[in-house]
Amino acid sequence: MIVVTGATGNVGRPLVAGLVEAGAEVTAVSRNAPDVVPRGARHVRADLADAGSLVEALDGAKAFYLLVAGAGAHLDGKAIVAAARAAGVRRIVLQSSQAAGTRPDAPSHAPLRALEDVVKDSGMDWTILRPGGFASNAYAWLPSIRAERAAYAPYASVALPMVDPDDIAAVAAAALLDGRHAGQTYVLTGPEATTPPQRAAAIGEAIGAPVRFVEQTPEEARAQMLRFMPAPVADGTLEILGRPTPQERAVSPDVERVLGREPGSFAHWARRNAGLYSAT
């Protein structure tokens, strides 16, 4: 049995669905009850902030997908991993962040780097996934695109290779199902670097209506981010968006290496999600 935390999120939902389709027995874990659980999966409510709440979900598990929110600064990673080990889990796959490798000492991502170390020292077979920026971050544009056909973001000239969450889920499924990925750390990106105006234009093409791009100041963007993320994470995210390292700008071969195909483009993601931007 495979346990997936963060099962209602942008990666967790396609991961649970993909594992069920592959014939795996899956327990989907989230803090709240989801609207829909894929047929063949069971749902257990638990909170990673309370490792003891994972006992029911982990009962009988052989593999564990660990996805933490907010860079995991508020969590006791050792307690979570110990609970998995005590339950008899043999394989753990951690969704970390590319910045845990490129900025390991930054306040925004040092907790994830520390969690990586805990996972590696767990005694279980482990795989670390380090995705870059998510294509689904463009969901932040939903209100403005619906209302005024405009997208707001800072650093208009900076291009980054945003990764489709479905590709993260597909790599995660491979790592959970196949022991050949044990001991590997994979950096996950899209197939090309795009700028915020290019991504706005891709959404416009997908919905059949031009989307105007408006460049924010970093201060405006930070104020918006602080509505849904801690200040250290917002500051670290802005650093990546505005002053990415060469590694953060680069396209990684790891999605293709694992899946045997190119990662999906941002334009493909936009076409798949076009209906959300057209909705009122």
N, C-alpha and C positions, 0 to 999 in steps of 0.2 A: 504494500500500500504506500502511496505517495501523498505527503502532506504539503499543501501549497498555502503559504501565508500571503496576505495582501491579495486574496483571491478575487476581490471585486474591482481591482484597479486595472489600469491600461495594459499591464503585462499579465497580471494574474488571471483575468477573464479568458484571454485566448490560450493561456498556458493550461488552465484546467480543461478547457474544451479540447485542446489538442491531445492531452494525455488520455482523456476519456475516449476520444476517437481512436487512439492507438491501442485501446484495450486495457489500460491501466485502471486499477482501483484507486480512486482519488478522494481525499478529504480536503475540502475547500475551507480555509480559515479566514475569518474577518471579524472585526469588532461588532459589526451590525449585520443583520440578516439581509442578504441580497434580494433583489427583485426576482432574479431567475438564477437557479443553479442548474448547470448542464445535466441532462438526463444521464444517470449512471454515477454521478458524484454525490457525496453527502456533504452537508455544511455543518460546521461546528463554530460557535461563537467563542472567541478567545482574544485576549489582548496581550501583545508582546511585552507591554510594560509590566505584566504580571506573569512571569514564567510559569507559575503554578497553574495558570488557566489553560496551559497547553497540554496538560496531562491527558485529557480525554481525546483530544485531536491526535496526539502522537501514539496512542495505544495501537500497537501492531504495525507501526510504520517502519518501512525499510529505507525510505528516501525522504528528504526534507528540503523544500525550497524556502529559503529565508529571505524575505523582502522587508526592509525596514523603511519607515517614513522619516523625513526630516533629518537624514544622515545618521540616524540612530543615536544621537547624543543623549537622549533621555532613557536609553535602554541599558539593561544589564546583560550584555552579550554573553558573558560567561555563564550566567544562569540559564539563558535560553539554550545555549549549546549543551550545557550539562543535562538539561531536561530531555533534549533529543537523544543524547548518548544513553541516558538512563532508560529510555524507552526502547532501546535496541536499534535505533536508526544506524544504518551502515554508510549512508551516502548523504552528503549535505552539499547543496548548491546555493551560494550566496550571491544575491544581486547587490553589487557594490556600485561603484562609479568610476569612470575613467579618471576623475580627479583624485581618487584615492591613490593612484599611481603617479599622476603628474604633479599633484600638490599635497603630498602626504602630511605635511606639517601645518597646512592651512586650517584655521579653526572650523571652517565649513565642512571639511572632509577628513580631518584627523580621526574623528570617531569611527568612520567607516574603515579607515586603514587599520585601526586597532581591532575592529571586529573581524577583519580579514585574518589578522594574526591569531585571534582566538579560534577561528574556524580551522586554520591550518594546523593548529596545535591540538585539535579535538580528538585525534586518534581515529576519526572517520575518514573515508574517502571524500575528498573535497574538490569542488570546482568553483572558481571565482569568475563572475561576469562583471565586466567594467564597461557598461554602456556610456556613450557620450550623451549629448543633448537629445532629448526625445522629440520626434516629429509632433507628438501629441501635445507638446508645450504650446502649440499653436491653438489649442482649445481656449487659451486666454483671450484670443481674438474673437471668440464667438459673439459676445454681446455687441462689440463695435462693428463687426462685419454685418451682422443681422440688422443693426439699427441704422448704420450710415455707410456701409460698404467701405470701411476704413480699418486699417490695421496699424497699431501703435507699438513701437519697440525702439530701443536704443541701438547705437552702433550699426548704422545702416550699411556700412561698407565692409563689415567683418563677416567672412564666410566660414561656416562650420558644417561638418558632415552629419546632420541630424539622422538619428536611427529610428526606424519604424518599430514601435513596441511589439508588433506581431513577430518581427525577426528576433527580438530579445526572447520572446516566448518560445519560438521554435528552437533556438539554441539552448534555452533552459530545458526544454523537453528532451532534447538529445542528451544533455548532460545527466539528467535524472534517470534516463532509461538505459544508458550505455556507459559501462564502467571504463571504457577507453578514454573518457574525458577526465578521469580522476587525476588530480595533481596539476591541472591546467588553469591558467588565467587567460581569459579571452577579453580583448578590447572590442567593443561592438559599435560600429558606426554605419552610416548610410554609404551609398556608392559615390557620392560627390559632395563637395562643400557648396553650400548655398548661403546667400545673404538674406536678411529679413525681407527686403523688397522683393527678391526673387521668390521667396516662399509666399508672400502675399499675392504675387502675380499668379503663382501656381494655383492657389485657392480660387482666385478670380476666374482662371481658365476652367477650373473644375466645375464651378457653379454657373458659368456662362455670363458673368457680369464683372466688370472691372472692379478691383479692390484698390483703393487709394492707400499708399503707405505714408505714414506720418512718423518722422523720427522723434523719439522722446529724448529728453536729457537723462543722464544717469540718475539724477535725483528723482525725476518723475517716475522712472521705471522702478527704482528702489521703493518708493512709497507704495506703488501698486503691489510689488512682491511681498511687502511686509503684511499684507492682508491675509496671506495664506502660508507664509514660511517664516521661520525664525530669522532674526537679523543676521547671524553669522552665515547662514545658508544663502540669504539674499545677497550679502556682500560677496561671498565666494562665487555665486552664479554670475554676478555682474563682472567680476574679474575675468571669468572665462569668456563671457560674451564680448567683452571689450578688449581684453589683452590675452588672447589664447596663446598657449605655448605652441611650438611647432608640432608636437605630438597631438595636441588637441585639434589642430587644423587638418591633420593628416587622415586619409581614409585607411582604415584597418582592413586587413585581409581575413579577419577571423570569422566573420559571418559566412563568407563563401567557403572558408576552410572547413567549417563544421557542417554546413548545410548543402554544400556542393552546388550552390547557385549564388548569383549576386544578391546583395541586400536590396530591398525595395527602396525606390527613390521617394523623395518628399512629394513629388508630383503624383506618384501612385497612391501615397497615403491620402493626399488631398482629394483625389477622385473617389477613393473609397469612403471618405467622410463628408463628401460634398453636401449631402442632405442635411447635415447638422447646421451648416452655415446658411442654408437657404430657409431653414425653419424659422418661424416667427412665434 
